[in-house]
Amino acid sequence: MKNRVYLVTGATSGIGRALALRAAQAGDTVFAGVRELSRAPSSENIRPIQLDVTNPEDVRRASETILQQCGNIDVLVNNAGFGVYGAFEELSEEQIRAQMETNYFGCLAMARAVLPSMRERRSGTIINVSSILGRITIPTGSAYTASKYAIEAFTESLRQEVKPFGIQVFAVEPGLIRTSFKQNMVKSHAVQKNDSPYAFLNRMIQKEYSGFSTSQERAADRIYKLSQKKRPARRYRVGLDASFYYTLSRILPDSLLDNLVALGVRREFKKTS
């Protein structure tokens, strides 16, 4: 497949940065969307571009700049996002809205910006980076999982609408990736308070989970190869843990899954009783 033009949002770190470098290494032209240009990945084929997906002017300017310079955007990777965690009752309205603004509405804004040119050319691929937590839920993840479930639904609907125009849309669902995601996590205001009624849940947020984690380079390589598919499926898991937990959610009844989660929650709750 000939070299293409990629626009990767959230390219400062993690999967976005690794994917930008992977595509550039393959000879593609990569526009790395970052909020701070000084933190953009560096490579011969990477062109950093100022892009905060929650800023309509940034979104408009970025898409117009790329089209002026290259004439087309072949692949949009909606990767920008972060995590808000905490018991729902202790999360502020502002935190929840900020979560949706970046993870969900930012994704919509970028898709809206590139679709007219893709539709005109009858060609293009949109990859929405969801999460395995867009398929299953965890305690303290009400804000984050809601944003990822929304991306899953949006992806399915958009995919059906634009397929007649030759545009491919699909979601990728990473599991635990070795990035700075946890360090950048936004937590509820009460996460450090010992007198919080949800202290048992807040302790769970602080834990480190290694498990079947996947390197960001390996995740990026997987996503890059998926971007080359002419007829991609609706969604793909990224990482062994994502495949494992998804399989469990498919073969085990809901009641058993609920009991397994409740068992872990009760264990933490008893420590505070």
ChimeraX commands (.cxc) that place a marker at each C-alpha (Angstrom):
marker #1 position 0.00,0.00,0.00 radius 0.5
marker #1 position 1.36,3.43,-0.98 radius 0.5
marker #1 position 2.48,5.81,1.72 radius 0.5
marker #1 position -0.43,7.68,3.24 radius 0.5
marker #1 position -1.24,10.75,5.31 radius 0.5
marker #1 position -2.02,10.08,8.97 radius 0.5
marker #1 position -3.48,12.41,11.56 radius 0.5
marker #1 position -2.93,11.08,15.07 radius 0.5
marker #1 position -4.46,12.96,17.99 radius 0.5
marker #1 position -2.99,12.80,21.47 radius 0.5
marker #1 position 0.48,12.13,20.08 radius 0.5
marker #1 position 2.39,13.60,23.01 radius 0.5
marker #1 position 2.82,10.24,24.77 radius 0.5
marker #1 position 1.65,6.66,25.00 radius 0.5
marker #1 position 0.00,4.89,22.11 radius 0.5
marker #1 position -0.40,8.10,20.11 radius 0.5
marker #1 position 3.30,8.93,20.21 radius 0.5
marker #1 position 4.34,5.35,19.48 radius 0.5
marker #1 position 1.89,5.12,16.58 radius 0.5
marker #1 position 3.09,8.39,15.05 radius 0.5
marker #1 position 6.67,7.11,15.15 radius 0.5
marker #1 position 5.64,3.71,13.76 radius 0.5
marker #1 position 3.80,5.21,10.78 radius 0.5
marker #1 position 6.63,7.68,10.12 radius 0.5
marker #1 position 9.13,4.82,10.18 radius 0.5
marker #1 position 7.08,3.10,7.49 radius 0.5
marker #1 position 7.41,6.18,5.28 radius 0.5
marker #1 position 3.96,7.66,5.84 radius 0.5
marker #1 position 3.42,11.37,6.38 radius 0.5
marker #1 position 2.24,11.81,9.96 radius 0.5
marker #1 position 0.64,14.88,11.46 radius 0.5
marker #1 position 1.11,14.48,15.20 radius 0.5
marker #1 position -1.62,16.35,17.03 radius 0.5
marker #1 position -0.33,17.72,20.32 radius 0.5
marker #1 position -1.40,20.45,22.71 radius 0.5
marker #1 position 2.21,21.53,23.25 radius 0.5
marker #1 position 4.41,21.55,20.15 radius 0.5
marker #1 position 7.56,21.24,22.26 radius 0.5
marker #1 position 6.41,17.75,23.36 radius 0.5
marker #1 position 5.73,16.37,19.88 radius 0.5
marker #1 position 7.52,13.21,18.69 radius 0.5
marker #1 position 10.41,13.86,16.35 radius 0.5
marker #1 position 11.05,12.04,13.07 radius 0.5
marker #1 position 11.74,12.91,9.45 radius 0.5
marker #1 position 8.16,12.17,8.38 radius 0.5
marker #1 position 6.40,13.68,11.40 radius 0.5
marker #1 position 4.86,17.12,11.19 radius 0.5
marker #1 position 3.75,18.36,14.63 radius 0.5
marker #1 position 0.49,20.27,14.63 radius 0.5
marker #1 position -1.18,22.23,17.41 radius 0.5
marker #1 position -4.33,20.35,18.33 radius 0.5
marker #1 position -6.52,20.35,21.41 radius 0.5
marker #1 position -9.53,18.26,20.38 radius 0.5
marker #1 position -11.77,20.22,22.78 radius 0.5
marker #1 position -10.93,23.49,21.00 radius 0.5
marker #1 position -13.09,23.96,17.86 radius 0.5
marker #1 position -10.63,26.46,16.37 radius 0.5
marker #1 position -7.72,24.01,16.78 radius 0.5
marker #1 position -9.75,21.25,15.13 radius 0.5
marker #1 position -10.73,23.45,12.19 radius 0.5
marker #1 position -7.25,24.89,11.70 radius 0.5
marker #1 position -5.52,21.50,11.92 radius 0.5
marker #1 position -7.75,19.80,9.36 radius 0.5
marker #1 position -7.57,22.74,6.95 radius 0.5
marker #1 position -3.78,22.95,7.27 radius 0.5
marker #1 position -3.31,19.27,6.46 radius 0.5
marker #1 position -5.65,19.44,3.48 radius 0.5
marker #1 position -3.84,22.51,2.16 radius 0.5
marker #1 position -0.43,20.86,2.51 radius 0.5
marker #1 position -1.26,17.33,1.37 radius 0.5
marker #1 position -4.66,17.47,-0.31 radius 0.5
marker #1 position -6.04,14.60,1.72 radius 0.5
marker #1 position -6.15,12.81,5.07 radius 0.5
marker #1 position -6.06,9.05,4.58 radius 0.5
marker #1 position -6.20,7.92,8.20 radius 0.5
marker #1 position -7.53,9.69,11.27 radius 0.5
marker #1 position -6.63,8.06,14.59 radius 0.5
marker #1 position -8.78,9.44,17.39 radius 0.5
marker #1 position -6.43,8.67,20.25 radius 0.5
marker #1 position -6.59,11.78,22.47 radius 0.5
marker #1 position -7.99,11.00,25.88 radius 0.5
marker #1 position -7.41,10.61,29.60 radius 0.5
marker #1 position -9.00,8.86,32.57 radius 0.5
marker #1 position -11.19,10.21,35.37 radius 0.5
marker #1 position -11.54,7.76,38.26 radius 0.5
marker #1 position -13.34,7.72,41.57 radius 0.5
marker #1 position -16.65,6.77,43.13 radius 0.5
marker #1 position -19.38,8.52,41.15 radius 0.5
marker #1 position -20.76,10.32,44.20 radius 0.5
marker #1 position -17.36,11.91,44.83 radius 0.5
marker #1 position -16.69,12.98,41.25 radius 0.5
marker #1 position -17.51,16.58,40.40 radius 0.5
marker #1 position -19.76,17.58,37.54 radius 0.5
marker #1 position -16.80,19.42,36.01 radius 0.5
marker #1 position -14.62,16.29,36.06 radius 0.5
marker #1 position -17.26,14.18,34.36 radius 0.5
marker #1 position -17.98,16.81,31.71 radius 0.5
marker #1 position -14.25,17.24,31.02 radius 0.5
marker #1 position -13.98,13.47,30.58 radius 0.5
marker #1 position -16.72,13.42,27.98 radius 0.5
marker #1 position -15.49,16.58,26.24 radius 0.5
marker #1 position -12.10,15.06,25.49 radius 0.5
marker #1 position -12.74,11.34,25.13 radius 0.5
marker #1 position -16.10,11.49,23.36 radius 0.5
marker #1 position -16.93,14.94,21.95 radius 0.5
marker #1 position -13.31,15.43,20.87 radius 0.5
marker #1 position -13.60,12.23,18.85 radius 0.5
marker #1 position -16.82,13.47,17.24 radius 0.5
marker #1 position -15.29,16.85,16.40 radius 0.5
marker #1 position -12.31,15.27,14.64 radius 0.5
marker #1 position -14.50,12.89,12.64 radius 0.5
marker #1 position -16.75,15.77,11.58 radius 0.5
marker #1 position -13.69,17.74,10.42 radius 0.5
marker #1 position -12.26,15.04,8.14 radius 0.5
marker #1 position -15.42,13.40,6.78 radius 0.5
marker #1 position -16.24,15.92,4.01 radius 0.5
marker #1 position -12.87,15.46,2.27 radius 0.5
marker #1 position -12.91,11.68,2.77 radius 0.5
marker #1 position -16.45,11.49,1.38 radius 0.5
marker #1 position -15.49,13.60,-1.62 radius 0.5
marker #1 position -12.53,11.31,-2.38 radius 0.5
marker #1 position -14.57,8.22,-1.48 radius 0.5
marker #1 position -11.68,6.97,0.56 radius 0.5
marker #1 position -10.43,7.17,4.13 radius 0.5
marker #1 position -10.14,5.39,7.45 radius 0.5
marker #1 position -11.19,6.56,10.90 radius 0.5
marker #1 position -9.86,4.62,13.88 radius 0.5
marker #1 position -11.41,5.39,17.24 radius 0.5
marker #1 position -9.26,4.34,20.18 radius 0.5
marker #1 position -11.72,2.99,22.72 radius 0.5
marker #1 position -10.73,0.61,25.52 radius 0.5
marker #1 position -11.64,-2.82,26.79 radius 0.5
marker #1 position -13.46,-0.68,29.38 radius 0.5
marker #1 position -15.76,0.31,26.54 radius 0.5
marker #1 position -17.01,-3.26,26.71 radius 0.5
marker #1 position -16.82,-4.09,30.41 radius 0.5
marker #1 position -17.05,-1.90,33.51 radius 0.5
marker #1 position -15.20,-1.58,36.80 radius 0.5
marker #1 position -15.95,0.18,40.11 radius 0.5
marker #1 position -14.62,3.80,40.15 radius 0.5
marker #1 position -14.76,3.89,36.34 radius 0.5
marker #1 position -18.21,5.39,35.79 radius 0.5
marker #1 position -16.89,8.49,33.99 radius 0.5
marker #1 position -14.17,6.80,31.94 radius 0.5
marker #1 position -16.14,3.71,30.94 radius 0.5
marker #1 position -19.15,5.85,30.00 radius 0.5
marker #1 position -16.96,7.85,27.60 radius 0.5
marker #1 position -15.60,4.67,26.02 radius 0.5
marker #1 position -19.01,2.98,25.76 radius 0.5
marker #1 position -20.17,6.13,23.95 radius 0.5
marker #1 position -17.27,5.83,21.50 radius 0.5
marker #1 position -18.22,2.21,20.79 radius 0.5
marker #1 position -21.80,3.17,19.93 radius 0.5
marker #1 position -20.72,6.16,17.85 radius 0.5
marker #1 position -18.23,4.02,15.92 radius 0.5
marker #1 position -20.84,1.42,15.01 radius 0.5
marker #1 position -23.37,3.98,13.82 radius 0.5
marker #1 position -20.87,6.10,11.87 radius 0.5
marker #1 position -19.40,2.99,10.27 radius 0.5
marker #1 position -22.80,2.13,8.79 radius 0.5
marker #1 position -23.45,5.66,7.57 radius 0.5
marker #1 position -20.22,6.26,5.67 radius 0.5
marker #1 position -19.41,2.82,4.32 radius 0.5
marker #1 position -21.21,3.53,1.00 radius 0.5
marker #1 position -18.70,6.36,0.46 radius 0.5
marker #1 position -15.73,4.03,0.75 radius 0.5
marker #1 position -14.83,5.22,4.25 radius 0.5
marker #1 position -13.83,2.62,6.82 radius 0.5
marker #1 position -14.52,3.19,10.53 radius 0.5
marker #1 position -13.58,0.87,13.36 radius 0.5
marker #1 position -12.64,0.86,17.04 radius 0.5
marker #1 position -9.62,-0.57,18.80 radius 0.5
marker #1 position -9.92,-1.67,22.41 radius 0.5
marker #1 position -6.59,-1.63,24.25 radius 0.5
marker #1 position -6.21,-3.33,27.57 radius 0.5
marker #1 position -3.52,-2.33,30.05 radius 0.5
marker #1 position -0.78,-0.55,28.09 radius 0.5
marker #1 position 2.52,0.47,29.66 radius 0.5
marker #1 position 2.15,4.25,29.31 radius 0.5
marker #1 position 1.88,7.28,31.60 radius 0.5
marker #1 position -1.93,6.90,31.61 radius 0.5
marker #1 position -2.08,6.19,35.35 radius 0.5
marker #1 position 0.21,9.11,36.21 radius 0.5
marker #1 position -2.04,11.41,34.16 radius 0.5
marker #1 position -5.22,10.03,35.69 radius 0.5
marker #1 position -7.62,12.55,37.23 radius 0.5
marker #1 position -9.04,11.33,40.54 radius 0.5
marker #1 position -11.94,12.38,42.72 radius 0.5
marker #1 position -11.30,15.07,45.32 radius 0.5
marker #1 position -11.80,12.51,48.11 radius 0.5
marker #1 position -9.38,9.87,46.88 radius 0.5
marker #1 position -6.85,10.61,49.67 radius 0.5
marker #1 position -9.41,11.07,52.46 radius 0.5
marker #1 position -9.46,8.26,55.02 radius 0.5
marker #1 position -12.92,9.31,56.21 radius 0.5
marker #1 position -14.45,8.93,52.76 radius 0.5
marker #1 position -17.28,6.36,52.73 radius 0.5
marker #1 position -15.69,5.08,49.54 radius 0.5
marker #1 position -12.17,4.77,50.96 radius 0.5
marker #1 position -12.19,1.07,50.11 radius 0.5
marker #1 position -12.71,1.91,46.44 radius 0.5
marker #1 position -10.20,4.74,46.49 radius 0.5
marker #1 position -7.54,2.28,47.67 radius 0.5
marker #1 position -8.23,0.18,44.60 radius 0.5
marker #1 position -7.45,3.18,42.38 radius 0.5
marker #1 position -4.01,3.55,43.98 radius 0.5
marker #1 position -2.99,-0.05,43.29 radius 0.5
marker #1 position -0.57,-0.89,40.51 radius 0.5
marker #1 position -1.84,-3.46,38.03 radius 0.5
marker #1 position 0.79,-5.07,35.84 radius 0.5
marker #1 position -0.94,-8.28,34.74 radius 0.5
marker #1 position -0.84,-8.93,31.01 radius 0.5
marker #1 position 0.28,-5.41,30.16 radius 0.5
marker #1 position 1.37,-4.57,26.62 radius 0.5
marker #1 position 4.14,-2.18,25.59 radius 0.5
marker #1 position 3.02,0.97,23.80 radius 0.5
marker #1 position 5.26,0.06,20.85 radius 0.5
marker #1 position 3.59,-3.31,20.42 radius 0.5
marker #1 position 0.14,-1.74,20.72 radius 0.5
marker #1 position 1.09,0.89,18.14 radius 0.5
marker #1 position 2.39,-1.76,15.74 radius 0.5
marker #1 position -0.90,-3.67,16.03 radius 0.5
marker #1 position -2.97,-0.55,15.36 radius 0.5
marker #1 position -0.76,0.46,12.44 radius 0.5
marker #1 position -1.20,-2.93,10.79 radius 0.5
marker #1 position -4.96,-2.71,11.33 radius 0.5
marker #1 position -4.95,0.69,9.61 radius 0.5
marker #1 position -3.70,-1.05,6.46 radius 0.5
marker #1 position -6.74,-3.30,6.18 radius 0.5
marker #1 position -9.03,-2.60,3.25 radius 0.5
marker #1 position -12.08,-4.14,4.93 radius 0.5
marker #1 position -11.54,-3.95,8.68 radius 0.5
marker #1 position -13.92,-5.52,11.17 radius 0.5
marker #1 position -16.04,-3.44,13.50 radius 0.5
marker #1 position -13.59,-3.61,16.43 radius 0.5
marker #1 position -10.33,-5.18,17.53 radius 0.5
marker #1 position -8.85,-5.93,20.95 radius 0.5
marker #1 position -5.27,-4.83,21.63 radius 0.5
marker #1 position -3.34,-6.77,24.28 radius 0.5
marker #1 position -3.70,-10.22,25.82 radius 0.5
marker #1 position -5.61,-8.90,28.82 radius 0.5
marker #1 position -8.16,-7.17,26.59 radius 0.5
marker #1 position -8.81,-10.41,24.71 radius 0.5
marker #1 position -8.94,-12.39,27.95 radius 0.5
marker #1 position -11.44,-10.14,29.74 radius 0.5
marker #1 position -13.57,-9.75,26.62 radius 0.5
marker #1 position -13.75,-13.54,26.23 radius 0.5
marker #1 position -14.78,-13.91,29.88 radius 0.5
marker #1 position -17.53,-11.33,29.40 radius 0.5
marker #1 position -18.86,-13.34,26.46 radius 0.5
marker #1 position -18.85,-16.81,27.98 radius 0.5
marker #1 position -19.74,-16.11,31.62 radius 0.5
marker #1 position -23.26,-15.11,32.68 radius 0.5
marker #1 position -23.75,-11.57,33.98 radius 0.5
marker #1 position -24.65,-12.84,37.43 radius 0.5
marker #1 position -21.30,-14.61,37.77 radius 0.5
marker #1 position -19.36,-11.59,36.52 radius 0.5
marker #1 position -21.20,-9.40,39.01 radius 0.5
marker #1 position -20.34,-11.80,41.82 radius 0.5
marker #1 position -16.66,-11.87,40.86 radius 0.5
marker #1 position -16.43,-8.08,40.95 radius 0.5
marker #1 position -18.48,-7.91,44.15 radius 0.5
marker #1 position -16.10,-10.36,45.80 radius 0.5
marker #1 position -13.14,-8.07,45.23 radius 0.5
marker #1 position -15.10,-5.00,46.35 radius 0.5
marker #1 position -16.32,-6.72,49.53 radius 0.5
marker #1 position -12.75,-7.74,50.38 radius 0.5
marker #1 position -11.65,-4.11,50.27 radius 0.5
marker #1 position -14.78,-2.92,52.08 radius 0.5
marker #1 position -14.15,-5.27,55.03 radius 0.5
marker #1 position -10.74,-3.67,55.57 radius 0.5
marker #1 position -12.45,-0.40,56.46 radius 0.5
marker #1 position -15.21,-1.92,58.60 radius 0.5
marker link #1:1,2 radius 0.2
marker link #1:2,3 radius 0.2
marker link #1:3,4 radius 0.2
marker link #1:4,5 radius 0.2
marker link #1:5,6 radius 0.2
marker link #1:6,7 radius 0.2
marker link #1:7,8 radius 0.2
marker link #1:8,9 radius 0.2
marker link #1:9,10 radius 0.2
marker link #1:10,11 radius 0.2
marker link #1:11,12 radius 0.2
marker link #1:12,13 radius 0.2
marker link #1:13,14 radius 0.2
marker link #1:14,15 radius 0.2
marker link #1:15,16 radius 0.2
marker link #1:16,17 radius 0.2
marker link #1:17,18 radius 0.2
marker link #1:18,19 radius 0.2
marker link #1:19,20 radius 0.2
marker link #1:20,21 radius 0.2
marker link #1:21,22 radius 0.2
marker link #1:22,23 radius 0.2
marker link #1:23,24 radius 0.2
marker link #1:24,25 radius 0.2
marker link #1:25,26 radius 0.2
marker link #1:26,27 radius 0.2
marker link #1:27,28 radius 0.2
marker link #1:28,29 radius 0.2
marker link #1:29,30 radius 0.2
marker link #1:30,31 radius 0.2
marker link #1:31,32 radius 0.2
marker link #1:32,33 radius 0.2
marker link #1:33,34 radius 0.2
marker link #1:34,35 radius 0.2
marker link #1:35,36 radius 0.2
marker link #1:36,37 radius 0.2
marker link #1:37,38 radius 0.2
marker link #1:38,39 radius 0.2
marker link #1:39,40 radius 0.2
marker link #1:40,41 radius 0.2
marker link #1:41,42 radius 0.2
marker link #1:42,43 radius 0.2
marker link #1:43,44 radius 0.2
marker link #1:44,45 radius 0.2
marker link #1:45,46 radius 0.2
marker link #1:46,47 radius 0.2
marker link #1:47,48 radius 0.2
marker link #1:48,49 radius 0.2
marker link #1:49,50 radius 0.2
marker link #1:50,51 radius 0.2
marker link #1:51,52 radius 0.2
marker link #1:52,53 radius 0.2
marker link #1:53,54 radius 0.2
marker link #1:54,55 radius 0.2
marker link #1:55,56 radius 0.2
marker link #1:56,57 radius 0.2
marker link #1:57,58 radius 0.2
marker link #1:58,59 radius 0.2
marker link #1:59,60 radius 0.2
marker link #1:60,61 radius 0.2
marker link #1:61,62 radius 0.2
marker link #1:62,63 radius 0.2
marker link #1:63,64 radius 0.2
marker link #1:64,65 radius 0.2
marker link #1:65,66 radius 0.2
marker link #1:66,67 radius 0.2
marker link #1:67,68 radius 0.2
marker link #1:68,69 radius 0.2
marker link #1:69,70 radius 0.2
marker link #1:70,71 radius 0.2
marker link #1:71,72 radius 0.2
marker link #1:72,73 radius 0.2
marker link #1:73,74 radius 0.2
marker link #1:74,75 radius 0.2
marker link #1:75,76 radius 0.2
marker link #1:76,77 radius 0.2
marker link #1:77,78 radius 0.2
marker link #1:78,79 radius 0.2
marker link #1:79,80 radius 0.2
marker link #1:80,81 radius 0.2
marker link #1:81,82 radius 0.2
marker link #1:82,83 radius 0.2
marker link #1:83,84 radius 0.2
marker link #1:84,85 radius 0.2
marker link #1:85,86 radius 0.2
marker link #1:86,87 radius 0.2
marker link #1:87,88 radius 0.2
marker link #1:88,89 radius 0.2
marker link #1:89,90 radius 0.2
marker link #1:90,91 radius 0.2
marker link #1:91,92 radius 0.2
marker link #1:92,93 radius 0.2
marker link #1:93,94 radius 0.2
marker link #1:94,95 radius 0.2
marker link #1:95,96 radius 0.2
marker link #1:96,97 radius 0.2
marker link #1:97,98 radius 0.2
marker link #1:98,99 radius 0.2
marker link #1:99,100 radius 0.2
marker link #1:100,101 radius 0.2
marker link #1:101,102 radius 0.2
marker link #1:102,103 radius 0.2
marker link #1:103,104 radius 0.2
marker link #1:104,105 radius 0.2
marker link #1:105,106 radius 0.2
marker link #1:106,107 radius 0.2
marker link #1:107,108 radius 0.2
marker link #1:108,109 radius 0.2
marker link #1:109,110 radius 0.2
marker link #1:110,111 radius 0.2
marker link #1:111,112 radius 0.2
marker link #1:112,113 radius 0.2
marker link #1:113,114 radius 0.2
marker link #1:114,115 radius 0.2
marker link #1:115,116 radius 0.2
marker link #1:116,117 radius 0.2
marker link #1:117,118 radius 0.2
marker link #1:118,119 radius 0.2
marker link #1:119,120 radius 0.2
marker link #1:120,121 radius 0.2
marker link #1:121,122 radius 0.2
marker link #1:122,123 radius 0.2
marker link #1:123,124 radius 0.2
marker link #1:124,125 radius 0.2
marker link #1:125,126 radius 0.2
marker link #1:126,127 radius 0.2
marker link #1:127,128 radius 0.2
marker link #1:128,129 radius 0.2
marker link #1:129,130 radius 0.2
marker link #1:130,131 radius 0.2
marker link #1:131,132 radius 0.2
marker link #1:132,133 radius 0.2
marker link #1:133,134 radius 0.2
marker link #1:134,135 radius 0.2
marker link #1:135,136 radius 0.2
marker link #1:136,137 radius 0.2
marker link #1:137,138 radius 0.2
marker link #1:138,139 radius 0.2
marker link #1:139,140 radius 0.2
marker link #1:140,141 radius 0.2
marker link #1:141,142 radius 0.2
marker link #1:142,143 radius 0.2
marker link #1:143,144 radius 0.2
marker link #1:144,145 radius 0.2
marker link #1:145,146 radius 0.2
marker link #1:146,147 radius 0.2
marker link #1:147,148 radius 0.2
marker link #1:148,149 radius 0.2
marker link #1:149,150 radius 0.2
marker link #1:150,151 radius 0.2
marker link #1:151,152 radius 0.2
marker link #1:152,153 radius 0.2
marker link #1:153,154 radius 0.2
marker link #1:154,155 radius 0.2
marker link #1:155,156 radius 0.2
marker link #1:156,157 radius 0.2
marker link #1:157,158 radius 0.2
marker link #1:158,159 radius 0.2
marker link #1:159,160 radius 0.2
marker link #1:160,161 radius 0.2
marker link #1:161,162 radius 0.2
marker link #1:162,163 radius 0.2
marker link #1:163,164 radius 0.2
marker link #1:164,165 radius 0.2
marker link #1:165,166 radius 0.2
marker link #1:166,167 radius 0.2
marker link #1:167,168 radius 0.2
marker link #1:168,169 radius 0.2
marker link #1:169,170 radius 0.2
marker link #1:170,171 radius 0.2
marker link #1:171,172 radius 0.2
marker link #1:172,173 radius 0.2
marker link #1:173,174 radius 0.2
marker link #1:174,175 radius 0.2
marker link #1:175,176 radius 0.2
marker link #1:176,177 radius 0.2
marker link #1:177,178 radius 0.2
marker link #1:178,179 radius 0.2
marker link #1:179,180 radius 0.2
marker link #1:180,181 radius 0.2
marker link #1:181,182 radius 0.2
marker link #1:182,183 radius 0.2
marker link #1:183,184 radius 0.2
marker link #1:184,185 radius 0.2
marker link #1:185,186 radius 0.2
marker link #1:186,187 radius 0.2
marker link #1:187,188 radius 0.2
marker link #1:188,189 radius 0.2
marker link #1:189,190 radius 0.2
marker link #1:190,191 radius 0.2
marker link #1:191,192 radius 0.2
marker link #1:192,193 radius 0.2
marker link #1:193,194 radius 0.2
marker link #1:194,195 radius 0.2
marker link #1:195,196 radius 0.2
marker link #1:196,197 radius 0.2
marker link #1:197,198 radius 0.2
marker link #1:198,199 radius 0.2
marker link #1:199,200 radius 0.2
marker link #1:200,201 radius 0.2
marker link #1:201,202 radius 0.2
marker link #1:202,203 radius 0.2
marker link #1:203,204 radius 0.2
marker link #1:204,205 radius 0.2
marker link #1:205,206 radius 0.2
marker link #1:206,207 radius 0.2
marker link #1:207,208 radius 0.2
marker link #1:208,209 radius 0.2
marker link #1:209,210 radius 0.2
marker link #1:210,211 radius 0.2
marker link #1:211,212 radius 0.2
marker link #1:212,213 radius 0.2
marker link #1:213,214 radius 0.2
marker link #1:214,215 radius 0.2
marker link #1:215,216 radius 0.2
marker link #1:216,217 radius 0.2
marker link #1:217,218 radius 0.2
marker link #1:218,219 radius 0.2
marker link #1:219,220 radius 0.2
marker link #1:220,221 radius 0.2
marker link #1:221,222 radius 0.2
marker link #1:222,223 radius 0.2
marker link #1:223,224 radius 0.2
marker link #1:224,225 radius 0.2
marker link #1:225,226 radius 0.2
marker link #1:226,227 radius 0.2
marker link #1:227,228 radius 0.2
marker link #1:228,229 radius 0.2
marker link #1:229,230 radius 0.2
marker link #1:230,231 radius 0.2
marker link #1:231,232 radius 0.2
marker link #1:232,233 radius 0.2
marker link #1:233,234 radius 0.2
marker link #1:234,235 radius 0.2
marker link #1:235,236 radius 0.2
marker link #1:236,237 radius 0.2
marker link #1:237,238 radius 0.2
marker link #1:238,239 radius 0.2
marker link #1:239,240 radius 0.2
marker link #1:240,241 radius 0.2
marker link #1:241,242 radius 0.2
marker link #1:242,243 radius 0.2
marker link #1:243,244 radius 0.2
marker link #1:244,245 radius 0.2
marker link #1:245,246 radius 0.2
marker link #1:246,247 radius 0.2
marker link #1:247,248 radius 0.2
marker link #1:248,249 radius 0.2
marker link #1:249,250 radius 0.2
marker link #1:250,251 radius 0.2
marker link #1:251,252 radius 0.2
marker link #1:252,253 radius 0.2
marker link #1:253,254 radius 0.2
marker link #1:254,255 radius 0.2
marker link #1:255,256 radius 0.2
marker link #1:256,257 radius 0.2
marker link #1:257,258 radius 0.2
marker link #1:258,259 radius 0.2
marker link #1:259,260 radius 0.2
marker link #1:260,261 radius 0.2
marker link #1:261,262 radius 0.2
marker link #1:262,263 radius 0.2
marker link #1:263,264 radius 0.2
marker link #1:264,265 radius 0.2
marker link #1:265,266 radius 0.2
marker link #1:266,267 radius 0.2
marker link #1:267,268 radius 0.2
marker link #1:268,269 radius 0.2
marker link #1:269,270 radius 0.2
marker link #1:270,271 radius 0.2
marker link #1:271,272 radius 0.2
marker link #1:272,273 radius 0.2
view
